[in-house]
Amino acid sequence: MKAALAIQYAVIALAVLLSAWVVMKKQFPQATRRLRVAMAVPLIRDGRPRWLRSMGRRIAPASTQEADSACGGCNNCGSEKP
């Protein structure tokens, strides 16, 4: 009986955390982005195991740069590639 109650509490806790994450993404997108960056940066550093760096890359948010840096791709800016 005790194991069933622990599993029930774990499922409820997971549902609450998931709901809080969805609300945070919808209501506070910048804070969510900063939190994801703060969690990912320590994991991506050199010297970390490969699996830890890959987890950090999954946690990190996508780039928000408007233009591709150093002509990484064509966004019709009119400049020539180096």
C-alpha positions in Angstrom: 0.0 0.0 0.0 2.9 2.4 0.8 4.5 2.0 -2.6 1.2 2.8 -4.4 0.8 6.0 -2.4 4.4 7.0 -3.2 3.8 6.4 -6.9 0.6 8.5 -6.7 2.5 11.3 -5.0 5.3 11.1 -7.6 2.8 11.3 -10.5 1.0 14.3 -8.9 4.3 16.1 -8.3 5.3 15.5 -12.0 1.9 16.9 -13.2 2.3 20.0 -11.0 5.9 20.6 -12.2 4.8 20.2 -15.8 1.9 22.6 -15.3 4.2 25.1 -13.6 6.6 24.9 -16.5 3.9 25.5 -19.1 2.5 28.5 -17.3 6.0 29.9 -16.8 6.7 29.5 -20.6 3.5 31.3 -21.5 3.5 34.1 -18.9 7.3 34.7 -18.4 9.1 33.8 -21.6 12.2 35.9 -20.8 12.6 34.5 -17.3 12.2 31.0 -18.7 14.9 31.6 -21.3 17.3 33.0 -18.6 16.6 30.0 -16.4 17.3 27.6 -19.2 20.6 29.4 -20.1 21.6 29.4 -16.4 21.0 25.7 -16.2 22.7 24.9 -19.5 25.9 26.9 -19.3 27.6 24.9 -16.5 26.8 21.7 -18.3 28.3 22.8 -21.7 31.7 23.8 -20.3 34.9 22.1 -21.6 36.0 19.1 -19.5 32.5 17.8 -18.9 31.6 14.3 -20.0 30.0 14.1 -23.5 26.6 13.0 -22.1 26.5 16.0 -19.8 27.4 18.4 -22.6 24.7 16.9 -24.8 22.1 17.3 -22.0 23.2 21.0 -21.7 22.7 21.5 -25.4 19.2 20.1 -25.1 18.4 22.3 -22.2 19.8 25.5 -23.9 17.2 27.6 -25.7 17.4 28.3 -29.4 19.3 31.3 -30.6 17.4 34.5 -31.0 19.8 36.3 -33.3 18.0 38.1 -36.1 20.9 37.9 -38.6 23.2 35.0 -39.0 26.6 35.8 -37.6 29.6 35.7 -39.9 27.5 34.8 -42.9 26.6 31.4 -41.5 23.6 31.3 -43.9 21.9 33.4 -46.6 19.4 35.8 -45.2 19.5 38.0 -48.3 21.4 40.8 -46.6 23.2 41.6 -49.8 26.8 41.1 -48.6 29.2 38.7 -50.2 30.4 35.6 -48.4 34.0 35.8 -47.2 
